[in-house]
Amino acid sequence: MLQSKALGGEQVSLESIEWLSNRRLRLLDQRRLPDRIVYCECSSAPEVAEAIASMTVRGGPAIGIAAAYGIALAAQAIGASEDWNAALAADFELLEGAQSTAISLSWALGIMRQTLRKLTLQQDVPARLLQAAIAVHESDREANRSMARFGVQIFGRRHKKPQRIMLHSNDGALASGGVGTALGVVSAAHEAGLVERVYISETRPLLQGSRLTAWELAQAGVPAQLHIDSAAAHLMKSEDINWVVVAADRIAANGDAICKIGTYALAVLAMHHGLRFMVVASSSCIDLSLEVGDDLPLEERSSRELLQLGERNIDTGTPVSNPVFDVTPADLIDVIVTEKGVIERPDEKKLADLVSHRRLH
Ligand SMILES: CSC[C@H]1O[C@H](OP(=O)(O)O)[C@H](O)[C@@H]1O
């Protein structure tokens, strides 16, 4: 069990998602962290869909796991049916529509659909769907461990001295079913003595970096400092940083990575300043049906995220653009770390090989 302390000092589990025995899904409300520890309990698929849309639960893998449990909740509420596909159709559609960028959502729901197709009416469908959701959760936990191992090997193999690493957004335990993707690699590398310092960008407008990553790394005892997003270039120029390490919500067939808004800028800056650029994501994030990253419509969120400053409304009537993801071209990515192995200088063939094999190494 991953533990952490809230700002008030009480011990808190970093598990952002927990299935409770009374057929409820408990979510750590990530909007309230780090100063408030608030849980919300879902008992239906619509409640889970709302938790995803409102970013109560966020982060690609965590969203997929929550959606899988959402189907389990729906099946338990139905109890018995002569036609489970029809009975669950609306819940699947609602959950699929809750977020459109993180492929983990559609991937997890695909696993649930696949499970349902293999079940017969003589079987306990609600129980089997819950088992499938638990398996989705556990497979992500294990994938995180594999990615952390592969990432540490890269740092250990290439570098004699501990590294300085820049992070963006939050891709740790809160955003996953285990230790996280990019943050899992960084935490494991720190335990191996391979991290000198981490530079965390606050990640406006929802501050995934300053609220969540800073909180996770403080609990892990990783030396880190926080900066505003627009300080990244200055720090790369003046601080001898070695790596940028990020997660991806989706990876196109040619290796373009769709990640949190601001990641593309960091990749361009990393190229200019001679830093290496690592993307950490499970192989299920690779979308071979998406030829290039720019083919994916990028999500925009409400202008309120920019115009509501605490109690203050700073709306001047100026039109707002609030894209929440962007595309980092494959040629700016040095290495993609997945649970199956590592791809250096990603390209279409290497990604297709990775997807078709159980493991690369
Ligand atoms: C891929 S998991 C972490 C993922 O979460 C962030 O997005 P959001 O906070 O909007 O869910 C960011 O895109 C990271 O890539």
The ligand as an ORCA input file, in Angstrom:
! r2SCAN-3c Opt
* xyz 0 1
  C      -0.714      9.254    -18.692
  S      -1.035      9.367    -17.028
  C      -0.703     10.993    -16.554
  C      -1.378     12.009    -17.428
  O      -2.268     12.753    -16.641
  C      -2.222     14.084    -17.078
  O      -3.439     14.410    -17.656
  P      -4.687     14.760    -16.741
  O      -4.177     15.268    -15.433
  O      -5.420     15.807    -17.537
  O      -5.422     13.453    -16.634
  C      -1.157     14.175    -18.125
  O      -1.726     14.164    -19.419
  C      -0.346     12.957    -17.955
  O       0.174     12.568    -19.158
*
